[in-house]
Every structure is written in C-alpha cells, then in structure tokens.
Amino acid sequence: IRKKAGLPLAGSNRASTLREIANEMVAHGKLHGTPKTKHQPWKRSSVELWERWIASERLEPIIDQPLTNVAPQDIEDWYVADLQKGKRTATDNSFRMLRRLCNWAEGQGLITLDPTRRMALNPRRYTPQRREVRLDNASGETGRFALALTSYKFPQVKHTNETILHCILFSFLCGRRTDEVKNMEWSWVDFDRRMITIPGEAVPENDPYSRFQGTKNRKDFVVPMARIIHTMMRTRAENKINERFVFPQRNRKGPLTDFRVTQQHILRWAKVKRIVAHDFRRGFMDIARIVNPDYFAVQDVAGHKLHEVTASYLSGLTVPERRTVFQGVSD
C-alpha cells in the first residue's frame, strides 16, 4: 500500500509528509476500510471527499511538510489564519479531517505526539452549530407544504414536473436520504408485498448512470409503502419511461440529479422557510415520534444505527410494525 501511494517503504529514514500519509490512508480505505467503517472499503463519496481535501489550497501551508516536523504551534497558526478567511465551518471541517489523519499516523507509529491535540482543546476553536431546521408542525408549515405538493402550478409544462413532485413526496413521507430516493430502481420495488428494499451496498464504480452509495449503515432497509406512496408508485409503473429508474431525469437515461430549485419554488409558494432535502428527514422523525413515542421505534424507521448494547438485545421492528408507523406518518 505504501508503494502504491508513493510513500517511502518500511525502514526508510525519510519522514513522510502529510500529503503522503493522507494518500496512504485513502489507499488503505479504498481496499480495506477503517474501524469507523467496520473495515469495509470506503464509499466512493468518502474517497472523493478526501481527495478534494488533499488537493485543496487550504492546506498548502502544511500539507507538504514532514509530519514529524509539524508542531502544535504550526497547527494553531494554520487554523487561526484559515479562520480569518471567513469560512469558519469549512476551516473546522478541514481540521477534523486533519485530526483523523494524525490519529492514523500515530496508530501507524509515524509520530508519538499528535500535533492537533492542543488546538482541539483551544478556546479559540470554532464549534459549528448543529443544523436543526425542519418543517414546523406547530405553526402549520408541514400542512402548508403538503397542500402545496397537490396544488402547486409549474410555470412551464415539462414531463419531468410530475417526476420531481413524486420524488419530493417520497422524501417528505418516507424520510429517506436524498441519494437513496433519486437513484431508486424498479428492482427494489415489490408491489405484491407493498415494500421497497433499499440496498445496503453501492452500485459498481463503472456504472454509467447511477452513483448510488448504498445506505449509510450498509444494511438493506425495508420501506413499507403507505397507501398514497403505493398508489403513486403504481401510477409511475403503469406509465414508466425508464425500465431501471423510478425517478428518471429529462433525457430518460439516468436518475434525477437535482430537484432543489423546484423544491424551493414550492416552499416559497407555500410560504415556508428555506429548507434542504435532508430537513424532510427530521420532519419525518418528528411525526413518527407522534405516531409512536417509543424512542427505539423512531430510530428503527429512520434507519439509524442503534446503540450496540441495545442492538444486541433487540432485533428491530417487524415489517408490519414498521408499516404502521409509515402509514401513520402519511395519514
């Protein structure tokens, strides 16, 4: 792996730079994953994220320095200088990746002291706020948006209009991640059992159309179809224009790539604040908690990873139990 990443081989006296160590970690992640991924190979999006990070101008002051020469003060000076550029969240995200890289290097025995540790405890470090935005049930935002999905008039007549509306409706009522919804395939849909099985694993890298990354926890997830979703999917199946993808794009070859502009038009029409697709997921969980206040049930229908101790005792909701929650949210 070290040779493939362009690193000095074992026994060499030359100290590895941050760039070289980062390339080694990415090469290892591609083949074997890391403990964070339970030693499963990294997803394509993770590899691309790290490759962009390695090539970014943000790291130029330190990326080509031998890691053994990088002192805690160097990391602090870099962080403070980058923070002054005005993109605080980007600075801290980059620092988090740098911490992970130094943790890898320390585990490999390349360094004995992690130079990022001091900055991690520094009171000048910026802590990004967690995004908590969602449609508000109490003020009627959820209801206004639901109504808008049935009554919004598109400024132009296009055959993709209905596809985009259906895609948003599925996100809204099922709480699934955008990547899963946009890349949904007909082979995942079982009309007889009224369920959709989202695969845990990604499609092959050489797939010419889909960039589906698999579910986040890499386990198949069953979405029982509520009545309105079942009707919508039946309608799409009877009038399908693509034999593979449920929500095809305009050229009818691949899946939808983006529907954010249309979504914001509908939100403005409904007089609802600006939200992103993932915010529907939080709203779905809010309503699921109303339908079933049990904390474990909400975790299960969201597809979140359960606490390891809890998971060792509980096997998860049955499909009929999960269907009750999904139908309740839809109602």
Secondary structure as UniProt FT lines:
FT   TURN            2..6
FT   TURN            10..11
FT   HELIX           18..32
FT   HELIX           35..37
FT   TURN            38..39
FT   HELIX           44..55
FT   HELIX           57..59
FT   TURN            60..64
FT   HELIX           67..69
FT   HELIX           72..83
FT   TURN            84..85
FT   HELIX           88..107
FT   TURN            108..109
FT   TURN            115..116
FT   HELIX           117..120
FT   TURN            123..124
FT   TURN            137..140
FT   HELIX           141..151
FT   HELIX           160..174
FT   HELIX           178..182
FT   HELIX           186..188
FT   STRAND          189..190
FT   TURN            191..194
FT   STRAND          195..198
FT   TURN            205..206
FT   TURN            216..217
FT   STRAND          221..224
FT   HELIX           227..238
FT   TURN            250..251
FT   HELIX           260..269
FT   TURN            270..271
FT   HELIX           277..291
FT   HELIX           295..302
FT   HELIX           308..313
FT   HELIX           319..330
//
